[in-house]
Amino acid sequence: MNFKHLRYFWMVARAGGVMRAAEQLHTTPQTLSGQIKLLEEWLGHPLFRKSGRNLELTEEGRIALAYADDIFTMGEELEHAVRQSRDAARTLEFRVGVADSVAKSVAYNLLEPALAVEQPVRMMCHEGKFSDLLAQLALHRLDLVIADEPLSRKISVKAFNHPLGTSAMSFFAAPALQPLLKGKFPQCLTGVPMLVQGQQSSVRQRFDQWLSKHRLRPRIIGEFDDSALMNAFGREGRGVFMSPTVLEAETRAQFGVEVIGRTDELVEEFFAISVDRRISHPCVAAITRAAKAQLFSGVPAAAPAPG
C-alpha cells in the first residue's frame, strides 16, 4: 500500500471535502483526487460517493477511515516520543479501561494512586463494556482493565487477573424513607421502593439470588448501569440502594443517607487485568499496592447497622 495515498484519503475524510483538504496540504484538488483514485483502484472499492455537492464515505470508506485513524494517530505518537529531548522528564503514558459496571467512586479510589508515582503520568481513562475493553487490551491499546469480575478462561484473550480486593455490600436510605422500614434488616426491605444495579453488574446476579434465599420482595423501581445516577436518585429518597461497604463513609457524607444494614453474603470483587503475568508498569503496581494496603484493608464488619 502507498501510505501517501492513504494519508491523502484520511485528510479528505477528516476535512470533509477535497477543497479544504487541498488547502491544508498545500496541493491542488486534482492531485488529491488522482491520488485517492489510485488508492481506490488498489483496494478495489470506491471510498467516497457524491451526495449533492458533497462527498460522503462508502461502507468501505468508513472501514478504511477507522484503520487510517489508528495508523496516523500512532504515527503522531511515534513522532512525539522520538522527538522528546533526552534531558526532559519523560511522561509515562498509562492507558486504562474501566468496566462500566464498576462504581465511579470505586474506580476513582483505585486509580488515584497511579498519579502519585515519581514519574510524571498522563492517564488516559476509557469506560466501556467489559468485553470491548478486553479486546482493546489484547491489541495492546490498553495497559490495564479494572473490572468487577475476573477474566474468564472461556475468553480467548491472553491476559492475567490481579485481585485487588473484595467488599461486602451496605444498604442505604435517605431520611424520608426511614418510616417505611419496618422490622430488622434485611426483612425491612420487603415492600420498600428500591434502586438496584443493572443486569450487567456482577453483584446484581448475586443480589437476585439473595432476595430469593431470604424471601424478600422489595419494590424495585429503577435499574441503573451508572451507579452515580442510582445514588443521586437514592439521595432524593426515591428508594433504598446498595453500594460497596468500602465506600460507606463516602456515600453517607456525599448523599446524606444512612446505613440500614450490611451483608457479607453479597460480595463485590475487583480485579486489575493486564497482559503481564508479573506487574511491571509503575502505575499498575501503585494501584494494586494501594488497593490492598488502603482501600480494602479496613472494611467494616458486615453486621446489621444500628436501628
C-alpha positions in Angstrom: 0.0 0.0 0.0 1.1 3.5 -0.8 0.7 5.3 2.6 0.9 8.7 0.9 -2.3 7.9 -0.9 -3.9 6.6 2.4 -2.9 9.9 4.1 -4.5 11.9 1.4 -7.7 9.9 1.8 -7.5 10.4 5.5 -7.1 14.1 5.2 -10.0 14.5 2.8 -12.3 12.4 5.1 -11.4 14.4 8.1 -11.6 17.8 6.4 -15.0 16.9 4.9 -14.0 17.7 1.3 -11.3 17.8 -1.3 -11.0 21.6 -1.5 -10.5 22.0 2.3 -8.0 19.2 2.4 -6.1 20.6 -0.6 -5.7 23.9 1.3 -4.4 22.2 4.4 -1.9 20.1 2.3 -0.9 23.0 0.1 -1.7 21.0 -3.1 -4.3 21.0 -5.8 -7.7 19.3 -5.6 -6.8 17.5 -8.9 -3.7 16.0 -7.3 -5.7 14.8 -4.3 -8.5 13.3 -6.3 -5.9 11.5 -8.5 -4.1 10.0 -5.5 -7.3 8.8 -3.9 -8.4 7.3 -7.2 -5.2 5.2 -7.2 -5.9 4.0 -3.6 -9.4 3.0 -4.6 -8.1 1.0 -7.6 -5.6 -0.7 -5.3 -8.3 -1.6 -2.7 -10.8 -2.5 -5.4 -13.6 -0.4 -3.9 -14.7 3.3 -4.1 -14.1 5.1 -0.8 -16.3 8.2 -1.5 -19.6 8.8 -3.3 -21.1 12.1 -4.2 -24.1 13.4 -2.2 -25.2 16.6 -3.9 -22.2 18.9 -3.9 -20.6 17.0 -1.1 -18.7 13.7 -0.6 -19.7 11.0 1.8 -17.9 7.8 2.8 -19.0 4.5 1.4 -19.1 1.5 3.7 -15.6 0.5 2.6 -14.5 4.2 3.1 -15.7 4.0 6.8 -13.7 0.8 7.3 -10.6 2.4 5.7 -11.0 5.6 7.8 -11.1 3.6 11.1 -7.8 1.9 10.2 -6.3 5.2 8.9 -7.2 6.9 12.2 -5.2 4.2 14.1 -2.3 4.3 11.7 -1.7 8.0 11.6 -2.6 8.6 15.3 0.1 6.0 16.2 2.4 7.7 13.7 1.9 11.1 15.5 2.6 9.4 18.9 5.8 7.9 17.5 7.0 11.2 16.2 6.2 12.9 19.6 8.0 10.1 21.5 11.2 10.2 19.3 11.4 14.0 19.3 11.3 14.3 23.1 14.5 15.7 24.5 16.6 13.1 26.3 17.2 15.6 29.1 13.5 16.3 29.5 11.4 14.4 32.1 9.6 11.7 30.1 5.9 11.5 30.7 4.7 7.9 31.5 1.5 7.1 29.5 -1.0 5.0 31.3 -4.0 3.7 29.3 -6.6 2.2 31.5 -10.1 0.8 30.8 -12.8 0.8 33.4 -15.8 -1.6 33.0 -19.0 0.4 33.1 -20.3 -1.9 35.8 -17.7 -0.6 38.3 -18.9 2.2 40.5 -17.3 5.5 39.7 -16.2 6.1 43.3 -14.5 2.7 43.4 -12.8 3.4 40.1 -11.5 6.8 41.3 -10.2 5.3 44.6 -8.5 2.5 42.7 -6.9 4.8 40.0 -5.9 7.8 42.1 -2.7 6.3 43.4 -1.4 5.9 39.8 -1.0 9.7 39.6 1.3 9.6 42.7 4.2 7.7 41.2 7.5 9.5 40.9 7.5 9.9 37.2 5.1 12.4 35.5 2.0 10.4 34.4 -0.5 11.0 31.6 -3.5 8.8 32.4 -6.0 8.1 29.6 -9.1 6.5 31.0 -11.8 4.8 28.9 -15.1 3.4 30.1 -16.9 0.7 28.3 -18.3 -2.8 28.2 -16.0 -5.4 29.8 -15.7 -7.5 26.6 -14.9 -4.4 24.5 -12.2 -3.3 26.9 -10.6 -6.8 26.9 -10.4 -6.6 23.1 -8.5 -3.3 23.4 -6.3 -4.9 26.0 -5.5 -7.8 23.7 -4.4 -5.3 21.0 -2.2 -3.5 23.5 -4.2 -0.4 23.2 -4.8 -0.5 27.0 -2.3 -1.2 29.8 -4.9 -2.3 32.3 -8.6 -3.1 32.7 -10.4 -2.5 36.0 -13.4 -4.8 36.4 -15.8 -6.3 39.0 -15.3 -9.8 37.5 -12.2 -11.8 36.5 -11.2 -12.7 33.0 -12.9 -16.0 32.2 -10.9 -18.9 30.7 -13.6 -19.1 28.1 -12.5 -15.8 26.6 -9.6 -16.2 24.2 -7.5 -13.2 25.5 -4.1 -13.8 26.8 -4.2 -11.8 30.0 -3.9 -12.2 33.7 -6.2 -11.4 36.7 -4.7 -9.5 39.6 -7.1 -9.5 42.5 -7.4 -6.0 44.1 -9.8 -6.8 46.9 -13.4 -7.6 47.9 -16.1 -5.7 49.7 -19.4 -6.6 51.4 -22.4 -4.5 50.4 -24.1 -1.8 52.5 -27.7 -0.7 52.1 -28.6 3.0 52.4 -31.7 5.0 52.7 -32.5 8.8 52.8 -34.2 10.1 56.0 -37.5 10.4 54.2 -37.6 6.6 53.7 -36.8 5.6 57.3 -40.6 5.5 58.4 -41.2 2.9 55.7 -38.6 0.4 57.1 -40.5 -2.0 59.4 -38.6 -4.5 61.4 -35.0 -5.6 61.3 -32.6 -5.8 58.3 -33.0 -7.4 55.8 -36.7 -8.1 56.4 -37.3 -4.4 56.4 -36.7 -4.3 52.7 -40.0 -6.1 51.8 -42.4 -3.7 50.1 -39.9 -0.8 50.2 -39.0 1.0 46.9 -35.5 0.0 45.8 -32.9 1.1 43.3 -30.6 -1.6 42.0 -27.6 -2.1 39.7 -28.2 -3.1 36.1 -28.1 -6.6 34.8 -24.5 -6.2 33.6 -23.2 -5.8 37.2 -21.8 -9.0 38.7 -23.3 -8.1 42.1 -26.8 -7.8 40.6 -26.9 -11.5 39.9 -25.9 -12.3 43.4 -28.5 -9.8 44.7 -31.4 -11.5 42.9 -30.3 -14.9 44.4 -30.0 -13.3 47.9 -33.6 -11.9 47.7 -34.9 -15.3 46.8 -32.9 -17.0 49.6 -34.3 -14.7 52.2 -37.8 -14.4 50.6 -37.5 -10.7 50.3 -39.7 -8.7 47.9 -38.7 -5.1 47.7 -40.5 -2.9 45.1 -37.7 -2.4 42.5 -38.5 0.9 40.8 -35.2 1.5 39.0 -32.3 -0.3 37.5 -29.1 1.6 36.7 -25.9 0.8 34.8 -24.5 4.1 36.2 -24.1 3.8 40.0 -23.6 7.6 40.3 -27.1 8.2 38.8 -28.6 5.5 41.1 -27.0 7.1 44.1 -28.4 10.5 43.1 -31.9 9.1 43.0 -31.3 7.5 46.4 -30.2 10.8 47.8 -33.6 12.2 46.9 -35.4 9.4 48.8 -36.6 7.6 45.7 -35.5 4.2 47.0 -33.1 2.2 49.2 -29.9 1.4 47.3 -26.7 -0.6 47.9 -23.1 0.2 47.5 -19.8 -1.4 48.4 -19.1 -1.2 52.1 -15.6 0.3 51.4 -17.4 3.4 50.2 -19.7 3.6 53.2 -18.3 6.8 54.8 -18.0 8.5 51.5 -21.6 7.6 50.5 -23.1 8.8 53.7 -21.2 12.1 53.5 -21.8 12.8 49.9 -25.5 11.8 49.6 -26.8 12.5 53.1 -28.1 8.9 53.6 -27.8 6.4 56.5 -26.8 2.8 56.6 -29.7 0.5 57.3 -27.8 -2.8 57.1 -24.9 -4.7 55.7 -24.4 -8.2 54.4 -21.3 -10.3 53.6 -23.5 -12.7 51.6 -23.3 -10.1 48.8 -19.6 -9.5 48.0 -18.3 -7.4 45.1 -14.9 -8.3 43.8 -12.5 -6.1 41.9 -9.7 -7.1 39.6 -6.9 -5.4 37.6 -6.4 -7.3 34.3 -3.2 -6.9 32.3 -1.3 -8.8 29.6 1.6 -9.2 32.0 1.7 -12.1 34.5 4.1 -10.1 36.6 3.2 -6.5 37.2 5.8 -4.2 35.7 4.0 -0.9 34.8 4.6 1.6 37.7 1.0 2.8 37.6 -0.4 -0.8 37.8 2.0 -1.5 40.7 0.8 1.6 42.6 -2.9 0.7 42.0 -2.5 -2.9 43.3 -0.4 -1.9 46.2 -2.7 0.9 47.4 -5.8 -1.3 46.9 -4.6 -4.0 49.2 -2.9 -1.7 51.8 -5.6 1.1 52.0 -8.9 0.8 50.1 -9.7 -2.8 51.1 -7.8 -3.1 54.3 -10.3 -1.7 56.8 -13.7 -2.8 55.6 -16.4 -2.6 58.3 -17.8 -5.9 59.6 -20.9 -7.0 57.7 -23.3 -6.8 60.7 -26.7 -5.1 60.6 -26.4 -1.4 61.3 -27.9 0.0 64.4 -31.6 0.8 64.1 
